[in-house]
Amino acid sequence: MALNFSTIEAFAEENQERIRDKTLLRHERYSMLKGLRDKLQRSLDEHDRFESELASLVVDKIKKAKSYGELNRYHRRAVSGIEAYFKEEDTVMDIHDLFRIVRDGITVRTLGLVEEEMHREGYGYPPSRYVWVGLGSEGRDEQTLMTDQDNMMLFDEARGDFATGYLRDECYRHSKITGVENGFDKVTEKNIIDYYYEVFAGKVVERLHEAGFEKCKGGVMSSNMKWRGSLADWRERIRERVVHERGIFESLDVIILADARPVAGDRSLLQTVLDEFLSLLRNNKFVMKDFYTSAVLMPTALSFFGNFKTEKNGEYRGKMNIKLHGWAPLILAVRMVAITNGIFETNTVKRIRLLRDKKVITKDMETDLIDTYLVFVRLRILNQIRNKTGKQSDMNYLSPDSLVPEDQEKLRKAMKTVEVFQKYIEQNLLFGQQF
């Protein structure tokens, strides 16, 4: 029995006439309300059982897991249980919340296991503060059934004699092999700590993969040097891109960084970087204008006459990419308006609500945007349930003809809402103020 108020709604609909009947005796009114109470109690009991099983069979076991194989089993069990929960409850926000609890737990446990692994191998425990950060849907707290890794890592500079003999030797050997340095005397403390976290991050990415987190095809992972570094490294690469428009960071990387959320470690490290990053970003009118232009120009899958535009040829003929031509334009547009208005929350729904609080958008627009977000994600989840081929691209394509008329109309309205919001940005932000 769902915990989504359907019981109350059904009761009110079924008993509408009797509720208004002024001739009912007290025992008749009592009987009606007792029936509602019993139904509600069953719903509450079922919810309590679900939460208890989630805690005992998944969350608690994740915290005590001794291997990555165990973590993989608990992850698969969680995905199966959360899928069943979605089919019963049909609530997107709960799915996001449940996956955050489970996958953050797996990440935290993986980091702990890798720290022990590093110590056993002679590298030692982490020599400084660090923070492991989620990006993408993980950063926005918007995960669904399918997931891949999007993460980054920041670490503090170490002080004192932090390096083990083994770490120094391995760093020296690595430096000679890669041609970074030609002699032991040239290997600095900076080289050593960078090397430590290179090995550490590489292990974490591999172990998360073993636990069921697919690797990011675009390389947005801490094993990639671009997404790993000290505070000084991050400050430099951000300033190089945002201020000077050069360096290893690209425009897309800047957008990705705007969704950073700390998962484990010292959160203050990330906050230090984000404060500087978002300040630089907001004050660079040329960069912001480029991002706004991108947000406005991303097309939906809706034609001028309100029909769905689908692929004409190929593997996905007759289907549309709901992620690329629906969900993504919404996420990008909301993100950019939020940043402009000093909103540094990463979750899309929370961003929308804060925009309403700041009177950037109207109450009606807030409602439409949130409804739109929920429609896109709900259909993506249903598509993930139907298409378990293992190919993530399949999960993003759906045939409009496969939807019931009610869902077709909701999807059409959702895409129209995105276009209205893009028009609002174009008129009020892109051309309505001086960049």
Buried (B, 14 or more C-beta within 10 A) or exposed (E): BBBBEEBEEEBEEEBEEEEEEEEBEEEEEEEBEEEBEEBBEEBEEBBEEBEEEBEEEBBEBBEEBEEBEBBBBBBEBBBEBBBEBBEBBBBBBBBBBBBBBBBBBBBBBBBEBBBEBBEEBEBBEBBBBBBBBBBBBBBBBBBBBBBBBBBBBBBBBBEEEBBBEEBBEBBBEBBBEEEBBEEEEEBEBEBBBBBBBBBBBBBBBBBBBEBBBEBBEEEBBBBBEBBBBBBEBBBBBBBBBBBEBEBEBEBEBBBBBBBBBBBBBBEEBBBBBBEBBBEBBBEBEEBBEBBBBBBBEBBBBBEEEEEBBBBEEEEBEBBBBBBBBBBBBBBBBBBBBBBBBEBBBBBBBBBBBBBBEEEBBEEEBBBBBBBBBBBBBBBBBBBBBEBEEEEBEBBBBBBBEEBEEEBBEBBBBBBBBBBBBBEBBBEEBBEEEEB
